[in-house]
Amino acid sequence: MEQLDVLAVDRELRRCSERWIGFRRALKRGETPLGDPFRASRSVCGRATFQQLGELASDPVAPALRRWVYRFTEQRLNQSWLVTIAEQRRQELHSLSEPEQGRFSFREMQLGALRHSALRSEWSAQALKHAATIHQSVAELWARRQEIAVRLSLSSPDAMWAPVGGLYELADEWLRVTEDLWQTKPELPLRSWLEQALATEAEVEWPSRLTPRSMLNLFAESRLLESLELDPGPLPETLAPASTVRALARLGAAFRDAGAPRDQPFSIAHDAFGLERRCYGVLFALLPMNREFLRRRLAASKPASASARRALGVSLLIETRVAALRVLLRRAALRGEKAFKETFEADGYRACRTPLPAHAAGAFIQLHQDDLQRFVGLFLGALRQRELVEAHDEDWFRNPRAIDQLRSEAALPPEFHASEQRLELGRSALFEWLREAVD
């Protein structure tokens, strides 16, 4: 067999990545992508290349390349299912007589629940009612992901995806240990859960519209983002305070991407599964809970700051519990539709304190391929935030030494895995951060 040219594979994967990003963004916009992003790269996005890379144990680039080949092989083989699910969410229309008469997509129903406080219950009920078709497709997609892993001689996708062991146990434990932090009723109406998740009571001077300019203005006194070619992708619609938090998370991930080393092969400079992107996203997302950031960038008085920190803390607590739920749902989805539905009904209620029907699994709370990285990123991002505060004080985001440190670290090749020690430290940091915020 001809020896594999790993650098040629790396160059092809870089080109494929650019097309793949466009493909994913088109799906998020509700468009059916034109063309196959993997067509020109089929020679490297398949089983043969994956196995050849596995045999190159001594090559320093091969393990990172293999991760990218795995990700693109799965995406290529499941491309039609990804398009189908996106179309079911954003293009397929359903006839409604209430809360408004007309034809609406599932995504429009979800947005109705988020946009219209007086009609949250009605729009949410319609979204749940029309979730079954999406659920079926999502269940099939995850079943296929398990089959693809087996065809590639793996026990499950987690053999390639998991950044550290024991994440399912950690997710279960996180739901248990954060139960008492959430000072609310044992059972919530879905409307109340959504309002807490949106942080509607965090009343400070949030950007009126989430645009690249409004995001950069939040760092006007800082060199943190200076001269970087940031590409956070489409920013969320301005629906509530939590929308700004989500936009900051995307900015943090874009900061990590923009700082990636340019003198390294693509597969070394960028992690196929994006653990550090999620870590930096959390670091930036925590800024609106920072007293100095609230005072300096959002013009919050002490009373407004305290109120906003608590509302945002509850919102973050809910987000961490949903992240843990997604981890548990991932394992169930890989086992089959029956386990998927049962887990969503039981652990969905446990995590959200609101009843959710089994047929909404994977539709109402969407699963992502990188949910393991998103979950671990919560802990590592909280730990990074604590380390920056300890070293540079609470206004680290404007401290030149902290900025130089962050930019230097972002210029290093990303870590693909998390150590158990840092994961445990991060779990403690996030728990303490949430406990202080919600008290």
C-alpha positions in Angstrom: 0.0 0.0 0.0 1.3 3.4 -0.9 2.5 5.4 2.1 0.0 8.1 3.2 1.1 11.7 2.7 -0.1 13.2 6.0 0.6 16.8 5.0 -1.3 16.4 1.8 -4.2 15.0 3.8 -3.9 17.9 6.2 -4.1 20.4 3.3 -7.2 18.7 1.9 -8.9 18.7 5.3 -8.3 22.4 5.6 -10.0 23.1 2.3 -12.8 20.7 3.3 -13.2 22.6 6.6 -13.9 25.9 4.8 -16.7 24.3 2.8 -18.1 22.5 5.8 -18.4 25.7 7.8 -20.4 27.2 5.0 -22.6 24.1 4.9 -23.3 24.3 8.6 -24.1 28.0 8.6 -26.5 27.5 5.7 -28.3 24.9 7.7 -28.6 27.3 10.7 -30.0 30.0 8.5 -32.7 27.6 7.3 -31.3 27.2 3.8 -30.7 24.0 2.0 -27.0 24.1 1.2 -26.0 24.1 -2.5 -23.5 21.4 -3.4 -21.7 18.7 -1.4 -19.0 20.1 0.9 -17.3 16.7 1.0 -17.3 15.9 -2.7 -13.8 17.1 -3.5 -12.4 15.5 -0.3 -14.0 12.1 -0.5 -10.6 10.5 -0.9 -9.6 11.5 2.6 -13.0 11.4 4.4 -13.5 7.7 4.7 -12.6 4.4 6.3 -9.4 3.8 4.4 -7.7 7.0 5.4 -9.0 6.6 9.0 -7.4 3.2 9.3 -4.1 4.2 7.6 -3.8 7.1 10.1 -4.4 4.7 13.0 -1.4 2.7 11.9 1.0 5.7 11.9 1.5 5.7 15.7 4.9 7.4 15.4 3.8 10.3 13.2 3.1 13.4 15.4 0.4 14.7 13.1 -1.5 11.5 12.5 -3.6 11.4 15.7 -4.9 14.9 15.2 -5.6 14.2 11.5 -7.4 11.0 12.4 -9.8 13.0 14.6 -10.6 15.3 11.7 -11.0 12.4 9.3 -13.5 10.8 11.7 -15.5 13.9 12.1 -15.8 14.6 8.4 -16.4 11.0 7.5 -19.4 10.9 9.9 -20.7 14.3 8.5 -20.3 13.1 4.9 -22.2 9.8 5.6 -24.9 11.6 7.5 -25.1 14.7 5.3 -28.6 13.9 4.0 -29.9 13.4 7.6 -28.4 16.7 8.8 -30.2 18.5 5.9 -33.5 16.7 6.6 -33.5 17.6 10.3 -32.6 21.3 9.5 -35.5 21.4 7.0 -37.9 19.8 9.5 -36.9 22.5 12.0 -36.9 25.6 9.8 -38.7 24.9 6.6 -41.5 22.3 7.2 -44.7 24.2 8.0 -47.5 23.3 10.3 -51.0 24.7 10.2 -52.0 26.3 13.5 -55.2 27.9 14.7 -53.6 29.3 18.0 -51.9 31.2 19.4 -51.9 32.7 15.8 -53.6 31.4 12.7 -51.3 30.4 9.9 -48.5 28.0 8.9 -45.4 28.0 11.0 -42.2 26.1 11.2 -41.0 24.3 14.4 -38.3 27.0 14.8 -40.9 29.8 14.5 -42.9 28.2 17.3 -39.8 28.1 19.5 -39.0 31.7 18.7 -42.6 32.6 19.5 -42.2 31.1 22.9 -39.0 33.1 23.4 -40.1 36.4 22.0 -43.6 36.8 23.4 -43.8 36.6 27.1 -47.6 36.7 27.2 -47.8 33.7 24.8 -44.9 31.6 26.0 -47.1 28.7 27.2 -49.1 28.6 24.0 -46.2 28.7 21.6 -44.3 26.1 23.7 -47.2 23.8 23.7 -47.4 24.0 19.9 -43.7 23.3 19.6 -44.0 20.2 21.8 -47.0 19.0 19.9 -45.2 19.1 16.6 -41.8 17.7 17.7 -42.4 14.0 16.9 -41.2 14.1 13.3 -37.9 15.8 14.3 -37.5 13.3 17.1 -37.7 10.4 14.8 -35.0 11.8 12.5 -32.7 12.7 15.4 -33.1 9.2 16.8 -32.2 7.7 13.4 -29.2 10.1 13.0 -27.7 9.0 16.4 -28.3 5.3 15.6 -26.4 5.9 12.4 -23.6 7.5 14.3 -23.2 4.4 16.5 -23.3 2.2 13.4 -20.6 4.3 11.7 -18.4 4.1 14.7 -18.7 0.3 14.7 -17.9 0.2 11.0 -14.7 2.1 11.8 -13.8 -0.5 14.4 -14.8 1.6 17.4 -17.0 0.7 20.3 -18.9 4.0 20.0 -18.3 7.6 18.8 -17.1 8.5 22.3 -13.9 6.5 21.6 -13.0 9.5 19.4 -15.1 12.3 20.8 -14.7 12.1 24.6 -12.1 14.6 25.9 -11.9 12.7 29.3 -13.4 9.6 30.8 -16.3 9.4 33.3 -18.4 12.2 31.7 -21.7 10.3 32.0 -21.1 9.8 35.8 -20.1 13.5 36.1 -23.2 14.7 34.3 -25.4 12.6 36.6 -23.5 13.9 39.7 -23.8 17.5 38.5 -27.6 17.3 38.4 -27.5 15.9 41.9 -25.1 18.4 43.5 -26.7 21.5 41.9 -30.2 20.5 42.9 -30.3 22.7 46.0 -28.6 25.6 44.3 -31.7 26.1 42.2 -34.0 27.9 44.7 -37.3 27.5 42.9 -40.4 25.3 43.0 -40.0 21.5 42.8 -42.0 21.7 39.5 -42.1 24.6 37.2 -44.5 25.5 34.4 -42.5 25.5 31.1 -43.1 29.3 30.8 -41.4 29.9 34.1 -38.5 27.7 33.2 -38.0 29.6 30.0 -38.1 33.0 31.7 -35.5 31.9 34.2 -33.3 30.5 31.4 -33.6 33.8 29.5 -32.6 35.8 32.6 -35.4 38.3 31.9 -34.9 40.0 35.2 -31.3 41.0 34.5 -32.1 44.6 33.8 -28.9 46.5 32.8 -27.9 48.4 29.7 -27.6 45.5 27.3 -26.8 46.1 23.6 -30.0 46.9 21.8 -28.9 44.7 18.9 -26.3 42.0 18.8 -24.0 42.9 15.9 -20.2 42.5 15.5 -19.8 46.2 16.3 -21.9 46.1 19.5 -19.9 43.1 20.7 -16.6 44.8 20.0 -17.8 47.9 21.8 -18.0 45.8 25.0 -14.2 45.6 24.8 -13.6 49.2 23.8 -11.1 49.8 26.7 -9.3 46.6 26.1 -6.7 45.3 23.6 -8.0 41.8 24.0 -9.6 41.6 20.5 -7.3 44.1 18.8 -6.3 43.3 15.2 -7.8 39.8 15.3 -9.7 38.4 12.4 -12.8 37.3 14.3 -15.4 35.2 12.7 -18.1 34.3 15.3 -20.6 33.5 12.6 -24.2 34.7 12.8 -25.0 36.2 16.2 -28.1 35.3 18.1 -31.3 37.4 17.8 -31.7 39.9 20.6 -34.4 38.2 22.7 -33.3 38.6 26.3 -30.2 39.2 28.5 -29.2 35.6 27.9 -28.9 36.4 24.2 -25.9 38.6 24.9 -24.3 35.8 27.0 -24.7 33.5 24.0 -23.2 36.1 21.7 -20.2 36.5 24.0 -19.7 32.7 24.0 -19.5 32.8 20.3 -17.0 35.7 20.4 -14.9 33.7 22.9 -14.8 30.7 20.5 -13.9 33.0 17.6 -11.1 34.5 19.7 -9.6 31.0 20.1 -9.9 30.4 16.4 -8.4 33.7 15.4 -5.4 33.2 17.7 -4.6 29.7 16.4 -1.0 29.2 15.4 -0.4 29.8 11.7 2.9 28.0 11.5 1.3 24.6 12.4 -0.5 22.1 10.2 -4.3 22.7 10.2 -5.1 19.6 12.2 -2.7 20.6 15.0 -3.7 24.2 15.1 -7.4 23.4 15.2 -9.1 20.7 17.3 -11.7 18.7 15.3 -14.0 18.7 18.3 -13.3 22.1 19.7 -12.7 21.6 23.4 -10.7 24.9 23.9 -13.2 26.8 21.7 -15.8 25.9 24.3 -13.6 26.8 27.2 -12.9 30.2 25.8 -16.6 30.6 25.0 -17.5 30.0 28.6 -14.7 32.4 29.8 -16.3 35.2 27.7 -19.9 34.2 28.6 -19.1 34.6 32.3 -18.1 38.3 31.8 -21.7 39.7 32.3 -21.6 38.1 35.8 -18.4 39.9 36.6 -19.0 43.0 38.8 -16.3 45.1 37.1 -17.6 44.2 33.7 -21.2 45.1 34.7 -20.1 48.4 36.1 -17.6 49.5 33.4 -19.2 48.1 30.3 -22.9 47.8 31.1 -23.3 50.8 33.4 -24.8 48.8 36.2 -25.3 50.4 39.6 -24.6 48.2 42.7 -28.3 47.2 43.1 -28.7 46.5 39.4 -25.5 44.6 39.4 -26.5 42.4 42.3 -29.9 41.7 40.7 -28.4 41.0 37.3 -25.8 38.6 38.7 -28.4 36.6 40.4 -30.7 36.4 37.3 -27.7 35.5 35.1 -26.5 33.0 37.7 -29.8 31.2 37.7 -29.8 31.2 33.9 -26.2 29.8 33.9 -27.2 27.2 36.4 -30.1 26.1 34.1 -27.7 26.0 31.2 -25.2 23.8 33.1 -28.0 21.4 34.0 -29.3 21.3 30.4 -25.7 20.6 29.3 -25.5 17.7 31.7 -28.9 16.4 30.4 -27.5 16.5 26.8 -24.6 14.4 27.9 -27.0 11.8 29.3 -29.3 12.0 26.3 -26.3 11.4 24.0 -25.5 8.1 25.7 -29.2 7.1 25.5 -29.5 8.1 21.8 -26.5 5.9 20.9 -28.3 3.0 22.6 -31.5 3.4 20.6 -34.8 5.2 20.4 -36.4 3.5 23.4 -33.6 4.5 25.7 -33.5 8.0 24.1 -37.2 8.6 24.9 -37.1 7.1 28.4 -34.1 9.1 29.4 -35.6 12.4 28.0 -38.8 11.9 29.9 -37.1 10.9 33.2 -33.9 13.0 33.2 -35.5 15.8 31.3 -37.9 16.3 34.2 -35.1 15.9 36.7 -32.9 18.5 35.0 -35.5 21.1 34.1 -38.2 20.6 36.7 -40.8 20.7 34.1 -42.6 17.8 32.4 -41.5 17.2 28.8 -43.0 14.5 26.5 -40.9 11.7 25.3 -41.6 12.4 21.7 -39.8 15.7 22.0 -36.4 14.1 22.7 -33.8 15.7 20.4 -36.3 18.3 19.1 -37.2 20.6 22.0 -33.7 20.3 23.5 -31.4 19.9 20.6 -28.4 17.5 20.7 -25.0 18.5 19.3 -22.1 16.3 18.2 -19.8 18.2 20.6 -22.0 18.1 23.7 -19.2 16.4 25.6 -16.9 19.3 24.8 -19.6 21.8 25.7 -20.1 20.2 29.1 -16.4 19.9 29.9 -15.9 23.5 28.6 -18.2 24.8 31.3 -15.8 23.6 34.0 -12.6 24.5 32.3 -13.9 27.9 31.4 -14.9 28.6 35.0 -11.5 27.4 36.2 -9.8 29.7 33.7 -11.9 32.6 34.9 -10.9 31.9 38.5 -7.2 31.7 37.6 -7.4 35.1 35.8 -9.2 36.8 38.7 -6.6 35.4 41.2 -3.7 36.5 39.0 -5.0 39.8 37.6 -8.1 40.9 39.7 -11.7 41.0 38.7 -11.1 43.5 35.8 -8.7 41.0 34.1 -10.5 41.7 30.8 -8.8 45.2 30.6 -5.5 44.3 32.3 -2.6 44.4 29.8 -0.8 41.5 31.4 -3.9 39.3 31.4 -4.5 40.2 27.8 -1.0 39.4 26.8 -1.2 36.1 28.6 -4.5 35.1 27.0 -3.3 36.0 23.5 -0.1 34.1 24.0 -2.0 31.0 25.2 -4.4 31.2 22.3 -1.5 31.1 19.9 -0.5 27.6 21.1 -1.9 24.4 19.6 -5.1 23.5 21.5 -5.4 20.7 24.0 -7.6 17.9 22.7 -8.1 16.3 26.1 -8.8 17.5 29.7 -6.9 16.2 32.7 -9.0 14.8 35.5 -7.3 17.1 37.9 -8.3 20.3 36.0 -11.7 18.9 35.4 -12.2 18.5 39.2 -10.8 21.9 39.9 -13.1 23.4 37.3 -16.1 21.6 38.7 -15.4 23.2 42.1 -14.8 26.6 40.5 -18.1 26.6 38.6 -20.0 25.4 41.6 -18.6 28.1 43.8 -19.2 30.7 41.1 -22.9 29.7 40.8 -23.4 29.5 44.6 -22.1 33.0 45.1 -24.2 34.3 42.2 -27.6 32.8 43.1 -27.4 33.5 46.9 
